[in-house]
Amino acid sequence: MMRSLYAGVSGMRSNQMMMDVIGDNIANVNSSGYKASRVVFQDTLSQVLKDGSAGNGTNVGSTNPTQVGLGVHVTAVDAIQTQGAIQNTGRPTDLAIQGSGAFTMLLGTDTMYTRAGSFSPDETNHLVDPSGAMLQGWPADSTGAIPSTAPTDLAPLVIPPTDPNDPTAQLRSFAIGNDGKLNAVYSNGSSLCVGQIAIATFANPAGLTARGDGHFTAGSASGVAQYVVAGTAGSGSLAAGALEMSNVDLAQEFTNMMIAQRAFQANSKVITSSDEMLTELVNLKR
């Protein structure tokens, strides 16, 4: 059979994958914290019809090898780790990271990471995301000090409903600073830091594995999470009352869609033309 048939099939398959990725990007254009993906193509193994040869340096020159490519394949689908636009929401528990890093979440026994900062207090005053995962950080002591920022001391953050030093004083309000500190105000007039949000940074954020609901898990490609205070050690700062929107560029996605569509059509034309040539060959015996 003609090699062009298989090359055309590989081209159609690869461009279908590109269209799948584009469709997913467009579908998540309004998903907070979403990072767009891109497809990376590479050629497949080439068939060597004739090896190259070296010249003798006097009266015979070298010759190049004769090679025919066998098509294309998708070698990677990469996440584009650029900053998404920051959109103000007015909700004090919405958080956006301006820069690198991710929120650390606890879902059951699993540690997850996310850029989607839509949090709200649950019935126990833990800060949770829409899937029920708990925001993690370092709890403060009764004096408002953060005793430790060690990774082993991470815990789900809770806003005490009463003043730890005065159980009769009820929680009136709370605010989150750009450094991730949770500050609570109680009915007795006291203002107290009750916790510090932990920001996780990775050597290779694109190596995180997506788990749905905006969550990711660390793996060998991403490296081990380093937990830091927001705005330190190269991590981003926090913006309260705002969310990071997706970084999907619709104009670029529509352009990529047209490219994928035309490439798919061109590869299908290769198959059609190859089939017509084979038909002509078969008809030679008539």
C-alpha positions as CSV (number, residue, x, y, z in Angstrom):
1,M,0.0,0.0,0.0
2,M,1.1,3.6,-0.5
3,R,2.8,5.3,2.4
4,S,0.8,8.4,1.8
5,L,-2.4,6.6,3.0
6,Y,-0.9,6.0,6.4
7,A,0.6,9.5,6.5
8,G,-2.8,10.9,5.7
9,V,-4.5,8.9,8.4
10,S,-1.9,10.0,11.0
11,G,-2.4,13.6,10.0
12,M,-6.2,13.3,10.4
13,R,-5.9,11.6,13.8
14,S,-3.4,14.2,15.1
15,N,-5.5,17.2,13.9
16,Q,-8.6,15.6,15.4
17,M,-6.6,15.6,18.7
18,M,-5.8,19.3,18.2
19,M,-9.5,20.0,17.6
20,D,-10.3,18.1,20.9
21,V,-7.9,20.3,22.8
22,I,-9.2,23.5,21.2
23,G,-12.8,22.4,22.0
24,D,-11.8,21.9,25.7
25,N,-10.1,25.3,25.8
26,I,-13.1,27.1,24.4
27,A,-15.5,25.2,26.7
28,N,-13.5,26.4,29.7
29,V,-13.1,30.0,28.7
30,N,-15.1,31.0,31.8
31,S,-13.6,28.5,34.2
32,S,-11.7,30.4,36.9
33,G,-8.1,29.4,37.2
34,Y,-8.2,27.3,34.0
35,K,-5.0,27.1,32.0
36,A,-5.3,26.5,28.3
37,S,-3.6,23.6,26.6
38,R,-1.7,23.3,23.3
39,V,-0.9,20.3,21.1
40,V,2.7,19.6,20.0
41,F,3.2,17.7,16.8
42,Q,6.3,15.8,15.7
43,D,7.1,13.7,12.7
44,T,7.1,9.9,13.0
45,L,10.0,7.6,12.1
46,S,11.2,8.0,8.6
47,Q,11.9,5.1,6.2
48,V,15.4,5.2,4.8
49,L,15.4,4.1,1.2
50,K,19.1,4.7,0.7
51,D,21.9,5.6,3.1
52,G,24.1,8.6,2.6
53,S,27.7,8.2,1.7
54,A,30.9,10.2,2.2
55,G,32.9,11.6,-0.6
56,N,36.5,10.6,-1.2
57,G,37.7,14.1,-0.9
58,T,39.0,14.3,-4.5
59,N,36.7,13.5,-7.4
60,V,33.6,12.0,-5.7
61,G,31.3,14.1,-3.4
62,S,29.1,12.9,-0.6
63,T,25.5,11.9,-1.1
64,N,22.6,12.5,1.3
65,P,20.4,9.7,2.5
66,T,17.0,9.2,0.8
67,Q,14.3,9.3,3.4
68,V,10.5,9.2,3.3
69,G,8.5,10.4,6.3
70,L,5.7,8.1,7.6
71,G,3.4,10.8,9.0
72,V,2.9,12.7,12.2
73,H,1.9,12.1,15.8
74,V,1.0,14.1,18.9
75,T,4.0,14.1,21.2
76,A,2.6,16.3,24.0
77,V,-0.4,18.3,25.2
78,D,1.1,21.1,27.3
79,A,-0.6,23.4,29.7
80,I,0.1,27.1,29.0
81,Q,1.1,28.6,32.4
82,T,0.5,32.3,31.7
83,Q,-1.4,34.6,34.1
84,G,-5.2,34.8,33.6
85,A,-7.0,38.1,33.9
86,I,-8.0,39.2,37.5
87,Q,-11.8,39.8,37.8
88,N,-13.2,41.6,40.9
89,T,-16.1,39.8,42.4
90,G,-16.7,41.7,45.7
91,R,-16.8,38.4,47.7
92,P,-14.3,38.7,50.5
93,T,-13.6,34.9,50.4
94,D,-12.7,34.9,46.7
95,L,-9.0,34.8,46.1
96,A,-6.8,35.3,43.1
97,I,-3.1,34.5,42.9
98,Q,-1.1,37.2,41.0
99,G,2.0,35.4,40.0
100,S,3.2,31.8,40.4
101,G,1.9,29.2,42.9
102,A,-1.3,27.4,43.7
103,F,-3.7,27.0,46.7
104,T,-3.3,23.8,48.7
105,M,-6.5,21.8,49.2
106,L,-7.4,18.8,51.3
107,L,-10.1,16.5,49.8
108,G,-10.6,13.5,52.0
109,T,-7.1,12.2,52.3
110,D,-5.8,13.6,49.1
111,T,-3.8,16.8,48.7
112,M,-4.8,18.8,45.7
113,Y,-3.7,22.1,44.2
114,T,-5.8,24.7,42.4
115,R,-5.7,28.2,41.0
116,A,-9.4,28.6,41.3
117,G,-9.9,30.6,44.5
118,S,-13.7,30.6,44.9
119,F,-13.9,29.8,48.6
120,S,-16.7,30.1,51.2
121,P,-17.1,29.1,54.9
122,D,-18.9,25.8,55.5
123,E,-21.0,24.9,58.6
124,T,-17.8,24.5,60.7
125,N,-16.3,27.8,59.4
126,H,-13.6,25.9,57.3
127,L,-12.9,27.6,54.0
128,V,-13.9,25.2,51.2
129,D,-14.2,25.4,47.5
130,P,-17.3,24.4,45.5
131,S,-16.3,20.7,45.5
132,G,-15.9,20.6,49.3
133,A,-12.1,20.6,49.4
134,M,-10.7,22.5,52.4
135,L,-8.2,25.3,52.0
136,Q,-4.9,24.5,53.9
137,G,-2.4,26.7,55.6
138,W,-0.8,27.3,59.0
139,P,-3.2,28.0,62.0
140,A,-2.3,30.8,64.4
141,D,-2.1,30.4,68.1
142,S,-4.3,32.3,70.6
143,T,-2.0,35.4,70.4
144,G,-2.4,35.6,66.6
145,A,1.2,34.4,65.9
146,I,2.0,31.8,63.3
147,P,4.1,29.3,65.3
148,S,5.4,27.4,62.3
149,T,5.3,27.4,58.5
150,A,6.7,23.9,58.1
151,P,5.0,21.7,55.4
152,T,4.3,19.1,58.1
153,D,2.2,21.6,60.0
154,L,-0.3,22.3,57.2
155,A,-3.9,22.0,58.3
156,P,-7.4,23.0,57.0
157,L,-7.9,26.7,57.9
158,V,-10.9,27.5,60.1
159,I,-12.2,30.9,61.3
160,P,-13.1,30.5,65.0
161,P,-16.7,31.6,65.6
162,T,-15.6,33.1,69.0
163,D,-12.5,34.9,70.2
164,P,-10.0,32.2,71.4
165,N,-9.2,34.4,74.3
166,D,-12.9,35.4,75.1
167,P,-15.5,32.7,74.3
168,T,-18.3,35.2,74.8
169,A,-17.1,37.4,71.9
170,Q,-18.7,36.4,68.6
171,L,-17.2,36.7,65.2
172,R,-18.2,39.9,63.4
173,S,-16.2,39.9,60.2
174,F,-12.9,38.7,58.7
175,A,-10.6,39.7,55.9
176,I,-7.8,38.2,54.0
177,G,-4.6,40.1,53.3
178,N,-2.3,40.1,50.3
179,D,0.1,37.9,52.3
180,G,-2.6,35.3,52.9
181,K,-3.2,36.1,56.6
182,L,-6.8,35.6,57.9
183,N,-7.7,38.4,60.2
184,A,-10.9,38.1,62.3
185,V,-12.8,40.8,64.1
186,Y,-14.9,39.9,67.2
187,S,-17.7,41.6,69.0
188,N,-15.4,42.6,71.9
189,G,-13.5,44.7,69.5
190,S,-10.4,42.5,69.3
191,S,-8.8,41.8,65.9
192,L,-6.8,38.6,65.6
193,C,-4.8,36.7,63.0
194,V,-6.3,33.2,62.9
195,G,-4.3,31.6,60.2
196,Q,-1.9,31.9,57.2
197,I,-2.8,30.6,53.7
198,A,-0.1,28.3,52.3
199,I,1.0,28.8,48.6
200,A,2.5,25.8,46.8
201,T,5.1,26.3,44.2
202,F,6.5,23.8,41.7
203,A,9.6,23.6,39.6
204,N,7.5,22.6,36.7
205,P,3.8,23.6,37.1
206,A,2.9,22.2,33.6
207,G,3.8,18.8,35.0
208,L,0.8,18.7,37.4
209,T,-1.9,16.1,36.7
210,A,-5.4,17.5,36.2
211,R,-8.1,15.7,38.3
212,G,-11.2,17.8,37.4
213,D,-13.0,20.5,39.3
214,G,-9.9,22.7,38.8
215,H,-7.8,20.4,41.0
216,F,-4.3,19.1,40.2
217,T,-2.0,16.6,41.9
218,A,1.7,16.6,42.0
219,G,3.8,14.0,40.2
220,S,7.3,13.2,39.2
221,A,7.2,15.7,36.3
222,S,6.0,18.6,38.4
223,G,8.5,18.2,41.2
224,V,7.7,18.3,45.0
225,A,5.6,21.1,46.3
226,Q,7.3,23.9,48.2
227,Y,5.0,25.6,50.6
228,V,5.7,29.3,51.2
229,V,3.9,32.5,52.3
230,A,2.3,34.4,49.5
231,G,4.6,37.0,48.0
232,T,7.8,35.3,49.1
233,A,10.3,32.8,47.5
234,G,9.1,33.8,44.0
235,S,5.4,33.1,44.7
236,G,2.6,35.4,43.7
237,S,0.6,37.7,46.0
238,L,-3.1,37.3,46.8
239,A,-5.9,39.6,45.7
240,A,-9.0,39.2,48.0
241,G,-12.5,39.8,46.5
242,A,-11.3,38.7,43.0
243,L,-10.8,35.6,40.9
244,E,-8.3,34.6,38.3
245,M,-10.1,33.9,35.1
246,S,-8.9,31.4,32.4
247,N,-6.0,32.4,30.2
248,V,-7.8,31.1,27.1
249,D,-7.4,33.5,24.1
250,L,-10.5,33.1,22.0
251,A,-9.0,34.8,19.0
252,Q,-6.0,32.4,19.1
253,E,-8.3,29.4,19.6
254,F,-10.5,30.3,16.6
255,T,-7.4,30.7,14.5
256,N,-6.1,27.3,15.7
257,M,-9.5,25.8,14.9
258,M,-9.3,27.0,11.3
259,I,-5.7,25.7,11.0
260,A,-6.8,22.3,12.4
261,Q,-9.8,22.1,10.2
262,R,-7.9,22.9,7.0
263,A,-5.1,20.5,8.0
264,F,-7.7,17.8,8.5
265,Q,-9.2,18.5,5.1
266,A,-5.8,18.5,3.5
267,N,-4.9,15.1,5.0
268,S,-8.3,13.6,3.9
269,K,-7.5,14.9,0.4
270,V,-4.2,13.0,0.5
271,I,-6.1,9.8,1.3
272,T,-8.6,10.5,-1.5
273,S,-5.9,11.2,-4.0
274,S,-3.9,8.1,-3.0
275,D,-7.0,6.0,-3.4
276,E,-7.6,7.4,-6.9
277,M,-4.0,6.5,-7.8
278,L,-4.5,3.0,-6.5
279,T,-7.7,2.8,-8.6
280,E,-5.8,3.8,-11.7
281,L,-3.2,1.1,-10.9
282,V,-5.8,-1.6,-10.5
283,N,-7.5,-0.5,-13.7
284,L,-4.3,-1.1,-15.7
285,K,-5.2,-4.8,-16.2
286,R,-8.4,-3.9,-18.1
